[in-house]
Amino acid sequence: MKANPRRRTDALSFPRILSRRLLATAPLTALVLVAACVPATKPPVQAPRPAPATPAPPPQPAPPPPADWRDAPQTPGDWRITSPGIASFADGAFGIRCNRASSTISLFRAGTAAGQTTLSITTSDTTRALAARPVSGGVQVDLPARDRILDSVAFSRGRFAVLAQGMQPLYIPSWTEISRVIEDCR
């Protein structure tokens, strides 16, 4: 029998073959491992370009007034009893005051008016235009304490509207402060 050392398949030859393969692929494996450890470079961050100047859009026109005053948004504010017999809405935009000596109730609307003007009160069941006189800081109407428009204001469903010539309309909630002032005067 001839001895051929190259075809030997005993236990000693396997590690030799394995070590030769590892030595042949070691440089390539080392290169892959080193490449994996190197952090990737990120491209430099560029500053954002300023947006081209565009002209501001023209202001939107005011929405048209609602067809029905009950659909208009309520005027922001709350009622407060400022002293016995006096109630104020929205820090004085509208007020109601009892005048016991004359048994009248004054309705006050803040704003500016030149001369005699009309103050229109609209409730859920009635509308009435009242002659208002200018006073310091606004206009005022004096009514007898038993006037029916006062009951309409006090019992209006949810709110009532106050319109004065040359002033923004007020849509005021009908709260208990109104009834208190009216009852104090009767």
Backbone as CSV, one residue per row, in Angstrom:
resi,resn,N_x,N_y,N_z,CA_x,CA_y,CA_z,C_x,C_y,C_z
1,MET,0.822,-1.140,0.000,0.000,0.000,0.000,0.878,1.218,0.000
2,LYS,0.462,2.147,-0.805,1.248,3.360,-0.912,0.786,4.353,0.111
3,ALA,1.652,5.068,0.585,1.304,6.102,1.548,1.182,7.428,0.805
4,ASN,0.042,8.019,0.905,-0.168,9.334,0.287,-0.504,10.316,1.393
5,PRO,0.426,11.170,1.770,0.183,12.055,2.893,-0.888,13.120,2.609
6,ARG,-1.142,13.373,1.375,-2.119,14.424,1.074,-3.559,13.943,1.240
7,ARG,-3.804,12.693,1.151,-5.166,12.197,1.216,-5.491,11.647,2.584
8,ARG,-4.767,12.022,3.478,-4.978,11.518,4.818,-6.218,12.142,5.429
9,THR,-7.069,11.419,6.033,-8.305,11.935,6.607,-8.405,11.598,8.075
10,ASP,-7.346,11.647,8.712,-7.408,11.340,10.134,-7.740,12.595,10.931
11,ALA,-7.801,12.507,12.180,-8.223,13.597,13.064,-7.249,14.750,13.054
12,LEU,-5.965,14.530,12.733,-4.978,15.608,12.754,-5.070,16.491,11.522
13,SER,-5.557,16.002,10.430,-5.579,16.797,9.206,-6.717,17.821,9.192
14,PHE,-7.839,17.554,9.881,-8.977,18.487,9.879,-8.622,19.853,10.460
15,PRO,-7.966,19.950,11.602,-7.605,21.270,12.107,-6.653,22.005,11.186
16,ARG,-5.812,21.273,10.485,-4.896,21.922,9.571,-5.644,22.574,8.414
17,ILE,-6.644,21.921,7.909,-7.431,22.457,6.805,-8.211,23.677,7.284
18,LEU,-8.768,23.558,8.465,-9.537,24.656,9.021,-8.653,25.865,9.261
19,SER,-7.485,25.660,9.789,-6.602,26.798,10.058,-6.121,27.437,8.772
20,ARG,-5.927,26.685,7.706,-5.520,27.266,6.420,-6.636,28.138,5.866
21,ARG,-7.879,27.687,5.985,-9.004,28.483,5.472,-9.161,29.772,6.280
22,LEU,-8.991,29.657,7.586,-9.106,30.845,8.418,-8.011,31.840,8.095
23,LEU,-6.815,31.356,7.858,-5.709,32.250,7.520,-5.938,32.901,6.172
24,ALA,-6.571,32.205,5.259,-6.812,32.763,3.935,-7.901,33.841,3.995
25,THR,-8.906,33.673,4.868,-10.003,34.651,4.943,-9.835,35.664,6.068
26,ALA,-8.799,35.522,6.869,-8.594,36.423,8.008,-8.449,37.879,7.602
27,PRO,-7.678,38.220,6.582,-7.568,39.646,6.222,-8.920,40.242,5.799
28,LEU,-9.674,39.459,5.055,-10.968,39.961,4.621,-11.925,40.123,5.814
29,THR,-11.931,39.187,6.744,-12.774,39.262,7.931,-12.374,40.446,8.808
30,ALA,-11.084,40.647,8.973,-10.597,41.771,9.779,-11.019,43.094,9.154
31,LEU,-10.961,43.184,7.849,-11.350,44.414,7.158,-12.846,44.705,7.361
32,VAL,-13.671,43.674,7.305,-15.108,43.841,7.513,-15.383,44.281,8.950
33,LEU,-14.695,43.672,9.910,-14.914,44.030,11.306,-14.476,45.464,11.597
34,VAL,-13.377,45.882,11.040,-12.891,47.249,11.250,-13.836,48.246,10.596
35,ALA,-14.327,47.918,9.439,-15.243,48.828,8.743,-16.541,48.986,9.536
36,ALA,-16.969,47.944,10.208,-18.192,48.016,10.995,-18.018,48.884,12.235
37,CYS,-16.816,49.029,12.734,-16.559,49.819,13.936,-16.389,51.300,13.646
38,VAL,-16.129,51.678,12.452,-15.914,53.078,12.106,-17.281,53.755,11.992
39,PRO,-17.489,54.868,12.728,-18.781,55.526,12.633,-18.980,56.120,11.237
40,ALA,-20.218,56.057,10.796,-20.529,56.616,9.483,-20.484,58.138,9.574
41,THR,-19.977,58.767,8.592,-19.915,60.230,8.589,-21.234,60.765,8.054
42,LYS,-21.706,61.783,8.710,-22.961,62.398,8.304,-22.633,63.622,7.456
43,PRO,-23.464,63.887,6.480,-23.220,65.087,5.682,-23.452,66.327,6.565
44,PRO,-22.746,67.401,6.316,-22.907,68.598,7.145,-24.338,69.148,7.028
45,VAL,-24.837,69.637,8.155,-26.185,70.186,8.197,-26.143,71.598,7.625
46,GLN,-27.017,71.828,6.671,-27.071,73.153,6.065,-28.151,73.972,6.767
47,ALA,-27.872,75.229,6.933,-28.855,76.131,7.537,-30.050,76.238,6.599
48,PRO,-31.269,76.261,7.156,-32.433,76.371,6.284,-32.443,77.701,5.564
49,ARG,-32.886,77.644,4.359,-32.956,78.871,3.576,-34.152,79.689,4.044
50,PRO,-33.990,80.995,4.136,-35.144,81.811,4.535,-36.217,81.741,3.452
51,ALA,-37.456,81.710,3.927,-38.576,81.652,3.002,-38.668,82.975,2.250
52,PRO,-39.048,82.903,1.014,-39.180,84.165,0.277,-40.297,85.009,0.896
53,ALA,-40.072,86.277,0.929,-41.040,87.196,1.544,-42.310,87.219,0.711
54,THR,-43.419,86.906,1.383,-44.714,86.975,0.712,-45.533,88.054,1.397
55,PRO,-46.278,88.781,0.643,-47.083,89.832,1.281,-48.162,89.210,2.158
56,ALA,-48.486,89.890,3.237,-49.522,89.407,4.156,-50.870,89.427,3.435
57,PRO,-51.689,88.408,3.685,-52.994,88.406,3.019,-53.836,89.567,3.535
58,PRO,-54.714,90.078,2.699,-55.542,91.196,3.162,-56.477,90.717,4.268
59,PRO,-56.836,91.601,5.191,-57.720,91.185,6.288,-59.079,90.759,5.743
60,GLN,-59.642,89.755,6.401,-60.955,89.254,5.996,-62.027,90.259,6.414
61,PRO,-63.012,90.462,5.574,-64.076,91.380,5.985,-64.869,90.781,7.139
62,ALA,-65.464,91.655,7.922,-66.260,91.197,9.060,-67.443,90.388,8.537
63,PRO,-67.797,89.318,9.248,-68.932,88.527,8.772,-70.213,89.358,8.810
64,PRO,-71.108,89.095,7.892,-72.356,89.871,7.911,-73.150,89.560,9.169
65,PRO,-73.915,90.525,9.635,-74.698,90.257,10.844,-75.710,89.144,10.574
66,PRO,-76.011,88.356,11.583,-76.972,87.275,11.376,-78.352,87.825,11.026
67,ALA,-79.102,87.032,10.303,-80.448,87.453,9.915,-81.341,87.601,11.142
68,ASP,-81.131,86.771,12.146,-81.931,86.819,13.368,-80.993,87.150,14.536
69,TRP,-81.356,88.094,15.365,-80.481,88.522,16.469,-80.195,87.386,17.441
70,ARG,-81.082,86.389,17.513,-80.875,85.263,18.438,-79.755,84.336,17.974
71,ASP,-79.347,84.454,16.692,-78.252,83.644,16.163,-76.893,84.299,16.355
72,ALA,-76.870,85.553,16.757,-75.605,86.274,16.964,-74.930,85.761,18.235
73,PRO,-73.601,85.784,18.262,-72.916,85.337,19.486,-73.169,86.302,20.639
74,GLN,-73.269,85.746,21.833,-73.509,86.547,23.028,-72.318,87.462,23.288
75,THR,-72.581,88.664,23.730,-71.512,89.598,24.089,-70.785,89.030,25.304
76,PRO,-69.444,88.966,25.246,-68.718,88.414,26.400,-68.869,89.297,27.636
77,GLY,-69.039,88.666,28.764,-69.150,89.405,30.022,-70.134,88.736,30.958
78,ASP,-70.179,89.229,32.173,-71.058,88.712,33.214,-71.791,89.872,33.878
79,TRP,-72.917,89.547,34.491,-73.661,90.502,35.292,-73.080,90.543,36.701
80,ARG,-73.084,91.735,37.298,-72.658,91.903,38.699,-73.553,92.932,39.352
81,ILE,-73.901,92.673,40.589,-74.582,93.690,41.403,-73.461,94.541,41.986
82,THR,-73.362,95.795,41.549,-72.268,96.647,42.024,-72.601,97.317,43.349
83,SER,-73.863,97.608,43.574,-74.344,98.132,44.859,-75.850,97.887,44.879
84,PRO,-76.495,98.033,46.025,-77.941,97.765,46.056,-78.683,98.598,45.016
85,GLY,-79.466,97.918,44.184,-80.253,98.612,43.170,-79.503,98.935,41.898
86,ILE,-78.254,98.454,41.744,-77.479,98.727,40.523,-76.825,97.426,40.060
87,ALA,-77.057,97.084,38.790,-76.427,95.911,38.187,-75.698,96.347,36.918
88,SER,-74.568,95.722,36.680,-73.723,96.094,35.550,-73.344,94.845,34.760
89,PHE,-73.336,94.955,33.442,-72.947,93.852,32.572,-71.664,94.217,31.832
90,ALA,-70.748,93.243,31.744,-69.491,93.382,30.982,-68.715,94.629,31.402
91,ASP,-68.508,94.752,32.716,-67.734,95.866,33.283,-68.268,97.238,32.858
92,GLY,-69.587,97.353,32.819,-70.210,98.655,32.560,-70.635,98.906,31.132
93,ALA,-70.531,97.925,30.241,-70.988,98.138,28.865,-72.494,98.396,28.835
94,PHE,-73.217,97.772,29.775,-74.651,98.005,29.927,-74.961,97.953,31.415
95,GLY,-75.893,98.768,31.840,-76.244,98.778,33.259,-77.707,99.084,33.473
96,ILE,-78.172,98.695,34.636,-79.552,98.960,35.038,-79.501,99.458,36.481
97,ARG,-80.248,100.571,36.740,-80.191,101.180,38.079,-81.585,101.597,38.522
98,CYS,-81.866,101.304,39.779,-83.132,101.693,40.393,-82.996,103.089,40.998
99,ASN,-83.939,103.969,40.668,-84.012,105.303,41.267,-85.261,105.313,42.144
100,ARG,-85.121,104.955,43.421,-86.277,104.810,44.320,-87.047,106.117,44.504
101,ALA,-86.330,107.201,44.600,-86.993,108.490,44.853,-87.982,108.832,43.747
102,SER,-87.628,108.557,42.520,-88.521,108.881,41.401,-89.294,107.666,40.891
103,SER,-89.054,106.501,41.496,-89.691,105.248,41.093,-89.492,104.974,39.597
104,THR,-88.232,105.148,39.172,-87.864,104.879,37.776,-86.666,103.933,37.739
105,ILE,-86.472,103.360,36.588,-85.314,102.502,36.353,-84.572,103.068,35.151
106,SER,-83.258,103.220,35.303,-82.421,103.755,34.227,-81.668,102.611,33.564
107,LEU,-81.695,102.626,32.238,-80.891,101.696,31.441,-79.742,102.503,30.853
108,PHE,-78.530,102.031,31.026,-77.341,102.755,30.585,-76.582,101.911,29.567
109,ARG,-76.187,102.536,28.445,-75.358,101.876,27.429,-74.096,102.701,27.272
110,ALA,-72.926,102.062,27.518,-71.649,102.774,27.390,-71.343,103.017,25.915
111,GLY,-70.692,104.120,25.641,-70.312,104.470,24.277,-70.375,105.971,24.096
112,THR,-70.222,106.394,22.849,-70.287,107.829,22.564,-71.450,108.094,21.622
113,ALA,-72.166,109.135,21.912,-73.289,109.556,21.072,-73.326,111.072,21.048
114,ALA,-73.611,111.576,19.891,-73.721,113.029,19.750,-75.203,113.394,19.757
115,GLY,-75.646,113.934,20.856,-77.035,114.362,20.951,-78.000,113.221,21.218
116,GLN,-79.289,113.530,21.013,-80.361,112.567,21.245,-80.172,111.366,20.300
117,THR,-80.384,110.152,20.809,-80.252,108.938,20.005,-81.341,107.949,20.388
118,THR,-81.398,106.857,19.678,-82.400,105.827,19.950,-81.720,104.597,20.519
119,LEU,-82.285,104.071,21.579,-81.820,102.825,22.183,-82.935,101.809,21.957
120,SER,-82.625,100.773,21.197,-83.634,99.773,20.862,-83.401,98.523,21.700
121,ILE,-84.436,98.071,22.383,-84.389,96.869,23.216,-85.220,95.793,22.512
122,THR,-84.588,94.634,22.255,-85.285,93.525,21.613,-85.215,92.319,22.541
123,THR,-86.381,91.775,22.885,-86.456,90.591,23.739,-87.098,89.469,22.923
124,SER,-87.293,88.325,23.561,-87.877,87.194,22.839,-89.322,87.451,22.424
125,ASP,-90.009,88.421,23.064,-91.401,88.653,22.691,-91.729,90.083,22.277
126,THR,-90.776,90.999,22.332,-91.088,92.378,21.954,-89.833,93.131,21.519
127,THR,-90.053,94.195,20.757,-88.990,95.128,20.370,-89.530,96.534,20.596
128,ARG,-88.672,97.362,21.190,-89.109,98.727,21.466,-87.943,99.688,21.319
129,ALA,-88.184,100.779,20.585,-87.194,101.843,20.424,-87.481,102.917,21.464
130,LEU,-86.454,103.296,22.207,-86.586,104.272,23.292,-85.692,105.474,23.009
131,ALA,-86.178,106.649,23.312,-85.380,107.861,23.146,-84.360,107.925,24.279
132,ALA,-83.085,107.943,23.935,-82.009,107.975,24.929,-81.318,109.332,24.888
133,ARG,-80.890,109.765,26.039,-80.168,111.040,26.121,-78.700,110.754,26.431
134,PRO,-77.815,111.574,25.900,-76.395,111.369,26.196,-76.081,111.735,27.640
135,VAL,-75.278,110.918,28.281,-74.775,111.167,29.635,-73.268,110.899,29.601
136,SER,-72.617,111.163,30.676,-71.175,110.954,30.748,-70.840,109.470,30.485
137,GLY,-70.123,109.187,29.412,-69.684,107.827,29.098,-70.654,106.998,28.291
138,GLY,-71.816,107.535,27.905,-72.754,106.741,27.123,-74.103,107.413,26.965
139,VAL,-75.138,106.580,26.843,-76.502,107.068,26.716,-77.361,106.395,27.780
140,GLN,-78.461,107.066,28.132,-79.304,106.558,29.212,-80.776,106.760,28.877
141,VAL,-81.582,105.779,29.309,-83.029,105.836,29.181,-83.607,105.674,30.578
142,ASP,-84.577,106.531,30.939,-85.267,106.416,32.227,-86.688,105.937,31.962
143,LEU,-87.065,104.841,32.628,-88.384,104.235,32.440,-89.111,104.145,33.774
144,PRO,-90.448,104.202,33.761,-91.188,103.958,35.002,-90.896,102.534,35.482
145,ALA,-90.852,102.329,36.770,-90.494,101.022,37.338,-91.464,99.926,36.922
146,ARG,-92.686,100.267,36.552,-93.678,99.257,36.156,-93.790,99.107,34.638
147,ASP,-92.853,99.649,33.876,-92.902,99.549,32.402,-92.798,98.079,31.977
148,ARG,-93.620,97.680,31.003,-93.672,96.284,30.566,-92.388,95.833,29.864
149,ILE,-91.646,96.739,29.283,-90.399,96.331,28.611,-89.403,95.759,29.625
150,LEU,-89.471,96.248,30.867,-88.571,95.730,31.901,-88.892,94.270,32.228
151,ASP,-90.188,93.941,32.264,-90.571,92.544,32.480,-90.125,91.678,31.290
152,SER,-90.248,92.222,30.090,-89.809,91.484,28.905,-88.313,91.210,28.945
153,VAL,-87.535,92.186,29.396,-86.086,92.004,29.522,-85.780,90.946,30.580
154,ALA,-86.450,91.036,31.719,-86.183,90.109,32.817,-86.562,88.677,32.462
155,PHE,-87.622,88.506,31.680,-88.102,87.159,31.368,-87.854,86.754,29.924
156,SER,-86.980,87.453,29.231,-86.638,87.085,27.857,-85.993,85.701,27.850
157,ARG,-86.230,84.940,26.830,-85.693,83.570,26.760,-84.193,83.587,26.494
158,GLY,-83.428,83.531,27.541,-81.973,83.423,27.406,-81.239,84.738,27.320
159,ARG,-81.703,85.643,26.460,-80.998,86.913,26.297,-81.873,87.946,25.627
160,PHE,-81.331,89.157,25.554,-82.004,90.254,24.863,-80.938,91.062,24.143
161,ALA,-81.379,91.887,23.190,-80.447,92.687,22.386,-80.635,94.163,22.699
162,VAL,-79.506,94.875,22.724,-79.531,96.323,22.935,-78.792,96.947,21.757
163,LEU,-79.501,97.777,21.007,-78.902,98.434,19.846,-79.012,99.936,20.015
164,ALA,-77.908,100.610,19.784,-77.891,102.071,19.842,-77.249,102.569,18.556
165,GLN,-77.751,103.672,18.035,-77.221,104.211,16.796,-75.734,104.522,16.934
166,GLY,-74.940,104.035,15.986,-73.504,104.310,15.974,-72.688,103.471,16.941
167,MET,-73.294,102.464,17.591,-72.574,101.606,18.548,-72.777,100.135,18.171
168,GLN,-71.843,99.310,18.598,-71.961,97.881,18.357,-73.165,97.334,19.127
169,PRO,-73.902,96.396,18.539,-75.021,95.798,19.286,-74.515,94.926,20.434
170,LEU,-75.293,94.874,21.489,-74.986,94.013,22.627,-76.040,92.908,22.685
171,TYR,-75.580,91.669,22.889,-76.477,90.531,23.052,-76.230,90.020,24.466
172,ILE,-77.124,90.391,25.380,-76.894,90.266,26.814,-77.734,89.131,27.397
173,PRO,-77.132,88.293,28.250,-77.926,87.232,28.879,-78.906,87.819,29.887
174,SER,-80.045,87.188,29.985,-81.090,87.637,30.907,-80.944,86.863,32.213
175,TRP,-80.126,87.394,33.116,-79.850,86.728,34.385,-80.674,87.346,35.513
176,THR,-80.580,86.749,36.686,-81.405,87.180,37.829,-81.052,88.572,38.356
177,GLU,-79.877,89.074,38.067,-79.505,90.408,38.544,-80.481,91.466,38.021
178,ILE,-80.971,91.275,36.817,-81.933,92.233,36.237,-83.224,92.224,37.061
179,SER,-83.717,91.036,37.354,-84.962,90.916,38.141,-84.809,91.516,39.522
180,ARG,-83.637,91.349,40.134,-83.410,91.913,41.483,-83.541,93.423,41.481
181,VAL,-82.898,94.066,40.503,-82.956,95.524,40.446,-84.391,95.989,40.204
182,ILE,-85.092,95.323,39.286,-86.473,95.715,38.985,-87.355,95.535,40.219
183,GLU,-87.233,94.417,40.897,-88.061,94.153,42.085,-87.727,95.114,43.224
184,ASP,-86.461,95.522,43.332,-86.090,96.488,44.387,-86.781,97.837,44.176
185,CYS,-87.119,98.143,42.937,-87.721,99.435,42.634,-89.244,99.418,42.713
186,ARG,-89.856,98.298,42.724,-91.331,98.237,42.691,-91.944,98.235,44.042
